[in-house]
Amino acid sequence: MSKVIYEGWMVRYGRRKIGRSFIHRRYFVLEPRLLAYYKKKPQDNRLPIKTLLIDGNCRVEDRGLKVHHGHTLYVLSVYNKKDKYNRITMAAFNIQEVFIWKEKIEFVIDQHQESQVPNGNKYVSFEYKSGMDNGRTASSSDCESQLSAQEDEDENENHPNLLRRTTMGNGPPASVFDWTQEFDSELTNQNPNNQVFSRKHWRLLQCQNGLRIFEELVEVDYLPRSCSRAMKAVGVVEASCEEIFELIMSMDATRFEWDCSFQYGSVVEEVDGHTAILHHILQLDWFPTFVWPRDLCYVRYWRRNDDGSYVVLFRSREHGNCGPRPGYVRAHIESGGFNISPLKPRNGKLRTQVQHLMQIDLKGWGVGYVSSFQQHCLLQMLNSVAGLREWFSQTDERGAPPRIPAMANMASAPALSKKNVMLQESSVHPTPPSFNQINAASQNSVRRDGYSDQIAEEEQEACQTKHENNVKRTASEEEPVDQIDLSCFSGNLHHDDRDNTRDCWRISDGNNFRVRSKHFCFDKSKVPAGKHLLDLVAVDWFKDTKRMDHVAKRQGCAAQVASEKGLFSVVFNLQVPGSTHYSMVFYFVTKELVPGSLLQRFVDGDDEFRNSRLKLIPSVPKGSWIVRQSVGSTPCLLGKAVDCNYIRGPKYLEVDVDIGSSTVANGVLGLVIGVITTLVVDMAFLVQANTTEELPERLIGAVRVSHIELSSAIVPKLDPDTS
């Protein structure tokens, strides 16, 4: 065997003729003239499954992020422009591993090209193929990659001295200006469209929050008066480029912790692995009573440069699925984005420079005449760099390797202001899975999928069918097939989904809670919980002179109604002691329990198992600081902290939680009960997952109770003889 330059396990990614994607775990070997992959680590002259001859005509195509059955991968495709049908597509779950392979392959290609180019002259360029603005829909199919190879071939015939090109997906759309590029004077002169942007001059406007704020000095007369000059914030964050990039790309609840201008975000369309159309609602606090809220529809393009830096670019555009929204003013991003560049470590700590540029037209009839509004809002958006810095400085245990971020949405639309609450649209974008939900168990499933490309088609289909059955089983465990009719259930505490309502309950968004990911056994990572396993159908608020046990036996309650309809219920009875005893009862309902699931094992297990697994995640979104600090948001094993009594009925499981059995819980309760009318409390119930087979954790359900009034509790009619 020839000298091996690099080798290791990667994932082969592709699509079948019917359009479905597939992934196989393969062992890749890079030699000076050959790239090959094997089913297993090669020994005793084992023949590879496939090979690709590496020479100066080879190209490395960066296809960006792809999602396969909820698993997000970073994909590279290596091909020869002289043989466009011969290519190897490889992928990995770790973004750093992908770029190690990319650098190694490009190094081999460069060596071959140096031997082909006269006088050793090198000219490395990057090809950005725009696929959005000419009407072509970008995709990751092989036919598109073959087209890119053909374009490469035609262009190189006109420029024989050009060396390796790295294709970055479809490249940024032609409408998106890359403000991070500094053009050479000769290149700028050749392209008059770029002259206005070449050699930008900036003036230091101010320093605030540890950031330097710059303003562009270039005067432009083609923009409306309401559009500000470009401004950028420059700061240093003690984190790796990958960690910062992952945080910037996320559109989930974590963004609220560092971006004060963010209210809601969703993915309208994923164009390719590098480009997406986003809808974004801004949270601006400049006289909100008089100024209508702003939203955005824009293109987001990203790439990773050879020096390890990341570039994220923004530019507004129209999209058929994201039209103007009633009650909002559609702002326009002329140019914007992030430039994330590595710096030399200091005192052993990673350091990264983050630049955030924004040139935006906030629109509206008075914006052009009230300059303070434009500047205030722009500075609020640029302050997100300081938010990034503080988020990382106050976050511990970030030792796990950064995972490839998936473009995730907020799970529900934001609450609107009073003036437009009646205009709220009902559509909610689906939430793609976060990449943090992938763990070694996922990779083990890939390992088990070890059949080669050369086995019989029947065997492939059998394996595919088995995999689909497993996927269907997982899906059935996650959510019911049919929706449950909620109209037949009722409780004495009323249900109200509006904000600022009192003495009511609503379903809390699962993404407000972080649970153990598929990777938790290896890196202790947690992810937003997502969809609940059961539906919360009713809440009762009871009081009595004695403790109320086994409330699910009460005739006419939600658990009894569900039982009559053949449904299964899990009932949580939170018992509050005192001179008057209170009970808040939550009824969670499902069609049936999935046999063998963690929830089924919990329901039918013994009390010792239940006590070791039942977990509560509390949160106080609204309330005094002292209450929020006392309650906290740390998950708690209820069976270890307080006494829990489990009652297994024919079609239900009731859990009576005696809060008064714990001195600590009693102390917190005494603090809370006196100000309960001022509080908004979130609670999530789940069964703790401890093994890779049980992970990731899923919520049984979650609830938000708002401004509860003690006087609204009623005395239940409990028949002591009913079992």
N, C-alpha and C positions, 0 to 999 in steps of 0.2 A: 504493500500500500504506500502511496505517496505521502509526503509530509502533510500532516493535518494542521491546518491553520486555526480552525475552531470547530467545536462539535458540542452537541447537547440535545436534550429533548425539547421539541417545539410542537406546535399543533399545525397540522395541514388543514387548511380551510378551503372550501369550494362549494359549488352548487350543482345539484343534479339537474337532469333535463327537465324534470317537472317543476323546477324552480326552488326546491327546498335546499337550504344550506346544510352542510355537514362538517364535522370536525373529527379528525383522527389524530391521536398522539403518535408522533413519529420521531425517530432519532436522526437528526440532520448532521451531515459532515461536510465541511468546506475544505477543499484542497486547492493548491495553486491553480489548477485548471478545471476543477470540477466541483459542482454542488450536487449532493445526493442525499436521499433520505431512505431509512430502513425501518422495517417493522420493529426490530429490536436492535440493541447495540451490536454493531458488526463484529463478528468473530469468525476465524477460520475461513477467510475469503468468502464470506457471505455476500451474495449479490444484492445490490440496492433495488428498491422498488422503482425508483425513477432517478434519472441523472440529468444534469444540465451542464453543457460545456461552457466554461467561463472564459470570455475573451473581451477584447475592447469594444465589441458591439453590444454587450449586455447592458441592461438598464435595471435599476431598482425602483419599483413603483411603490410609493407610500400610499396605501389605500385607507389609512386612518382607522376609525373605530367601526367595528361590525358587531351586531348582536345575534347570537345563536341560542335560541331557547332560553333567553334571559341571561346568557353568559356573554359578557362584552370582551372582545379581543381586539388587539392591535394587529393589523394585517399588512404584510409586505408581499409583493409579487416580483419575482426575478424572471426576466425574459431576455431573449436575444432578438434584436430588431431585424435580423436577417431571417429569422425563423419564428414568426410571430405566433405560431400555434404551439410552440414548445416553451412552457413556462412552469415555474414552481411557485406556488403560493404558500406562504408560511405565516404563522401567527403565534402570539403568546398572550398570556393573561397579565404579564408584567411589562409595563411600558419600557423599563430600562433594559430588559433582556432583548426586546425587539431592536432597540437602537444599537446594542452591542453587535448583533448580527448584521445590521445595516452597515455599520462602519467597517466591519470585517470584509463583507462582500464588496463594498465600494473600494476598499484598499486593494483587493485582488484585481478588480477591474482597472483601477488606475495603473497598476503595474503593467498590465498588458497594453494599455493605451500609451504609456510613456515609451514603450518599445516601438509603437507604430507611428508616433508623431515625430516629424523631423525636428532636429535641434533640441528636442526635449521641451519645446514650448508647451505650456499648460494654460488652458483657459476653461475654467469650470463655471458652468452656468446652471441655473435652475429653470426648468420649464414649468410654467403655470398655465394649464389649459383651462380656459374659461368655458364652463358648460352650462351656466345658468342664463346668461343674458342673451344668448343667441337662440333661446327657445328649446335647446336640447335638455332633456331630463337626464341628469347624471345617475349612474348606477355603478355597482361594483362587479358587474358581470364580466366574463372573460372577453366578450365581443367588444366591449368598450376599451378594455386594455389592449386588445389587438389593434383597435383603431389608433390608440395612442402610439403604439409601436410603429404603425405605418406612417403617422405624422412625423415621428422621430426620424424615420428612415429618409423621408423626402427632404426634411430640413438639413440633415447631415450631408446629403449629396450636394447641396449648395454651399455648405460650410465644412469642408473635409477636415479642418484642423480643430473643430470643436471636440472637447473631450466629454467625459461622462456627464449625463444629465440625470438628475434625481427628479422624478415626477412626483408631485405632491397631490395625490388625489386628482381632482379636476382643477385645482388651483383656485385662487380667490376669484370671485366674479369680477368681470371687467368694471362694474360700477363701484367696487369697493377699493378705495384708495389705501395703499399700504404706506402709512406715514412712518413706518420704522425703517424703510429703505432709504439710504443715502446714495443718490445716483452719482456716478462718475461724470465729470464735466463733458466728456466726449459723448457719452451715452445720452446725457440730458440734451445736448444740442441736436442730437439726431431725433429726438422725440419732443416736439414743441409742447405737447399736452402736459408734460411733466415739469416744464420750466417754472411754473408758478409754485411748485412744491419743492423744487431742489434747493438745498442749502437753506433750510428754514432758519430764521433768526428768532430767538426767544428772549423775553425780558423777564427777570425775576420779579414777580408781582408782590409776593409776600411769603412769609414762613409761618406756618401754623400746624399744630398737632404733630410737630416733628417732620413735617413735609415741606418741600420747596414747591411753591406754586408758580408756574411760568405762564406767560401770555404770549401768543404769537404776535410778531410785529408786522407780518406781511399784510398789506392792505388789499382787500378784494372787493370788487364792485359788482360781481355777478350774484352775490348772495342777498337775500332780503334783509331789511333793516333789523328784523326781529332775530336774525341769526347772529350769535355772538362770535367773537374771534375764538380760535382754537386755544384751549387752555390744557395744561397737563400738570399732574402732581407726581413728584418723584420722591420715593422713600426707600428705606432699606428694611427688609423683613428677615428675621432670623429663622429661616426655613429653607428647604430645598425648592428648586424650581418646580419639581413634580408635585410637591404638596400644595404649593400656591396655585399652580395650574388647575389641579383637581378642585380646589375650593372655588376658583373663579368660574369654572365651567358648570358647577352645580347650580340648580335652580330650586333646591329643596328648602326645607325650613332652616337649615344651617345658615343660609344667606342672611337671615334676619339678625344673626349675631355679629355680622361685620359690615353689612351694607345698609346704611340708614336710609337710603333712597329707594330701597326695594320693597314692593308691596306684594307683587304676584308675578309669576313667570311660567310660561309653558312653551313646548315645542310645537310649532305649527306644521313643519315639514322637515324631515331629515333628507337633505339633498344627496349627500354622500358622507363618507367617513370624516370629512373635514369641514363640511358646510351644512348649516341648518338655518331655517327661518324661525325666529322666536317672536313671541308676544310678551310684552313686559309692561307692567303698570308701575309707575313711579310713585313713591311716597314723599311728597314735597310738603313742607310745613310753612310755606310762605302765605299767610292769611288764607287758610284753607276754607274759611267761611265764605269768602268772596271769589276765590280763584278755583276754577274747575280742575279736577285731577287730570293728569297727562298719562297717556299710554303710548307705546311704541310697537311698531312692527319692523323688524330689521333682520338683515343677513348677519350671521356670525360665522366667520371663517377662522380657523386656527391652524398652526403648523409648529413643528419643532425644528429649529435650525441645527446645523452641524456642531455649533459651539455649546449645545445644551440649553440654549435659551428658547423660550416659547413666545409666540406672537398670536394674539387674539384680536381680530379686526371686526368693527361694526360699521354698518351703513344701512340706513333706512331703505325700505322698498315696499311695494304694494304686493299683496297676495290675496288670491280669491277666497281663501278660507280664513282671512283675518282682516275683515273690512272695518270701517270706522265703528266705534262702539258707542251706543247711546250713553250720554252722561259724561263722556270723556273727550278731551281735546287731543287729537293725534299729533304728537310732536314728531320732529324729523331730525335724525342724526345725519349730519353732513359727513362727519368722519369721527372715528373713535376706536377705542380698544385698549388693550394692555400689552406691554412689552416686559417680559419677565427674564432677567439676565442674571447669570450666576456671578458672584463676587468671590474673592479669596476669603477663606475662613479666617476668623479672628478669635483668638483664645479658644480654639477648638470648636467654635460654633459656626454652623452654616450661615451664609449671608447671601441674600438675593436682592438685587435692585428691581423695584417694580415701578414702571411708568404707566400712568393712566391718563390717556388723552381723550378729550371730548370736545367736539364742536357741534352744537345742537341748536336747533330752532324750536323753541317751546311753543310757538304759534300763539294764537289768541289775539284779540283785537287790541289789547293794551300793552303787549309785551315790548313792542318796539319803542314805547314811550316811557316805560318804567325799567330803567337799566338795572336798578337794584334787584328786581325780581329775577332777571336772567342770571346775574352774577351770584346771587344767593343760592339759587337752585343748582347752578353749575358747581359751585364750591361744595355743596352738600354731596353731590355725586362723586366728586374727586376725593372727598374725605374717606371714601371706601378703602383707600390705600392704608390710611391710619388704622382703619378697622381691621384690615388684614394683619397688620403688625401686632396689634393688641390681641387679636384672637390667637395667634400662634404663641405670643409671649405668655398667655394665661392658660394654655392648653398643655397638659402633661401627657406622658406616655404616647408619644407619636413615633415610637420606634419601629412600628410595622412598615414594611415597604409600601410605597404609594401604589394604589391600584388605579387602573385606567378608569376615568370617570365616564359614566353614562349620562347623557343629557336628560335629566329627570325633571318632571314638572312638579309644581305644587299640586296637591291632591284635590284641592277644592278652590273655587273662585273666591276672591276676597270680598269682604263685606263692603258695601257701597255706602257713600255718605247719604244723609237724609234726603238730599235733593234729587238723588238718582236711584234710590233704593227700589222704586217701582220699575226702573228701566233695566234691571239686572238681567242679563241673558242667562239662560239655563244650561247652555252647553259647557261641559267640563272636559278638558283634554285628558286622555288616558295617561297614566304615569308609567314610563318605562322603568324597568328595574334598575336599581343602583348597582354598580359593579362591585360595591362592597358586599353584595349578597353572594358572591362567588367564593368558594373556599376549596381546600384541598379535596374535599369530598366530590366537588364538581370535577376536579381534575382526575380523581380516581375513576369517575364514571367514563371520562375520556380514555383513561388507560385501559379500562375493560373493553372499550370499543376498539379492539386492536386488529380488526380484520384488514387485510391488505386490499389494494385496488384491483388485484388480479383474481380474487375469488369469484365464485359463481354469482350471477345476479340474484338467483333465488336466495342464497345465503345473505346477501346484502339486504334484500327486502325483508327477510325474517328478522334480522337484527334491527332494521329500521322500525318494523312493526312493534317489536318488543320495547324499543326506546319510546315510541309514541304511546304505548300503553302505560309505561311508567310516568310519562309526562301527564297523561290524562288522569292517572291516579293522584298525582301531586295536585293537579288543578282541582280535582273533586274534593280534596282535603281542604283546599284553601277557600273555596266558595261554593255555595249551593248551586245546583244546576238551575233550579227555578226560583223565582222571587217569592218570598213569603208575603201573603196578604196581611198587612199590618192593621187594617181597619177593624179587625175583630178583637184587638187587644186594647186594654185601657188600664190606667193607674190613676191614683188620685193626685199625683204631681203632674202638672200638664207639660206637654212637649211644645217647645217653641224654638225655632231655628234662628230667630232674629237676634242681633246683638242688642246689648243694653236692655234686655228684658229681665224681669225679676221672678223669683220663686218658680223656676222651671228647670227643665233638663233638655239637653240636646246630645246628639252623638258627637263625640270628639274625634277629630281627624287622627287616624292612626299614625300619620307621619309626625305628629307632635311628640311621639315617644320613640326612644331608641332602644332596640333590643339586640340580642346576640346574633351576629351574622353567621353565615356558613363557615367563615374562617375563624370563628371565635376561639376554638380550641388551640389555634396556632398563633394568632396575633392579638387576641382579646379585642378585636374590632367589633363595633356596633353599627347598626344601620337603622334608618327610619322603619317603623313597623309595618306600614302599609295597611292593606285591607284586613278587616276583622274576620275571624272565623265564624262568629255567630252574630245574629242581628239583635240589637237591643230593641225590645218591643214595648216595654212599659217600665215605669218607676213608681213605687209606692212610698209614701212618707207617713209613718205611723208613730203613735205615742200611746203609752199606757203606764199604769202604776207599777208594773213589773216587767221584767225582760220578756221580749216576745221571741219565742223559738218556733221553728217549723212553720213559717208563714205560708209556705207553698201549698199546705194542705187546705188553705182557706178556699171555700167554694167561690167560683167566679173570678179568681185571680188569674193572671196571665199564664201561670204555669199549668193550671187546670184546663184552661181554654186550649192551650197548645197540646196538652195530652189528649184531649178529645179529638183533635184534628190529626193525631198521629205524629206530632212534632215532639222533639226533645228539647228540654229547657235546662239551663244552668242558672241557678238563682243565688245571688249574693245578698245576704242580709247583714248589713253593717249595724251593729247594736251599740248605741250610745248610752252609757249609764248616767244616772243622776236621780234627783228627787222625782223627776219625771223621766221615764225611759223612752228613748226614741229609737226607731229603726228605719233606715233607708234601704229599700229592697230594689234590686236591679234584676230584671228578667231578660236573659239572653236565650234566643231560640234558634234552632237549626232543623233542617229536614231530617237528618240522621247523622249519627257518628260514623266516621270512616273506620272500619275495623283495622286494628293494628296501629292506628295513629296515636300520637302522644296524648291527645285529648281523651281518646277512648280509654287508654290505659289509666289516665288520671281519674276518670269518672268511675271505672270499675275496679280501681285499685284499693288497697287498704289505707287506713288513716295515716300510717307512718309514711307511706309513699306520697300521699297527698300533702302532708305537712312539709315534706322536704322539697316540694315542687311548686306549690301555689304561690304566685308572686303578684305583688301590687306595685304599680308605678304611679306615685302621686305627683301632682303639680298644682301650683296656685298661680294662674296667669294674672289674676287681679286680686290685690289685697295688700295689707300693710307689709312693710319690709320685714318686721319681726316675725310675722306669720309665715311669710315665704321662706325665711331662713330656717324657721323651726320645722316646717313640713318638708322642705327640700324637694328634690326630684330623684332621689336615689331609690332604685328598686328594693323592695323589702319582701322577704319570704314570710308571708303572713303566719304560716303554721309555726315558725320559729319565734316570732315576735309576740303573738297573742294567741289566745285559745280559740281554736276553730272546731266547730262541731259539724260533721258531715252527715247529711240525711239523704239516703239513696231511695228515691221513689221509683215507681214503675217506669215513668217517662221523664224523670227529672232528677237532678242532683242539687240539693240546697246546701249552701255553705253559710253557717251562722258564725259571724266574726265578732267575738266579744272584745271590743276595744278596751273596756275597763279592766281586763285581766292583766294589762301591762302598766307598770308604774310610769314608764317613759311615755307610752301612748296616751295615758290618762293626763299627763302633764301637758302634752301638746294639745290634746282635746280640750282641756280647760282654757287654753289660750285661744283656740279657734271658736269654741261655742259662743263666746261672748261677742264676737264680731262676725258671726256667720252670715249676717245679712249684707255685709260689705264684700264678701268673698265670691270669687269664681274659682271653682275647684275642678280639676281634671283627674280622673282615675282610670287606669288601664289594668285589666286583669289578664293574666297569662299563666301558662304552665312552663316552668323553667326547663330549658333544654340543656343537657349536659354532654351529649355525645355527638359525633359528626353525623350519625344517622338521624338524630332528632333535630339538629339545626337546619335552617335558621329558626329562631323563635317566632311564633305568631301570636297575636293578641286574641284572646277569647272575645274580648270586646272592650270598648272604652266609652266613657260618659263624661259630660261636662254638666255640673250643676251650678246654677247662678243665683246668688243672692237669696238663699233659702230663708223663709220665714218660719220660725218655730210654731207660730200660731196656726199655720196651715196644715199641720199634721193632724191626722184623724185617729180615732180609736178603732182598731180592726175588730171584726167579729170572728174570733177563733174558737172552733169547737174542739175542746180538749179530748173528746172521744174519737175524733176523726184521725185516722192514721194515713 
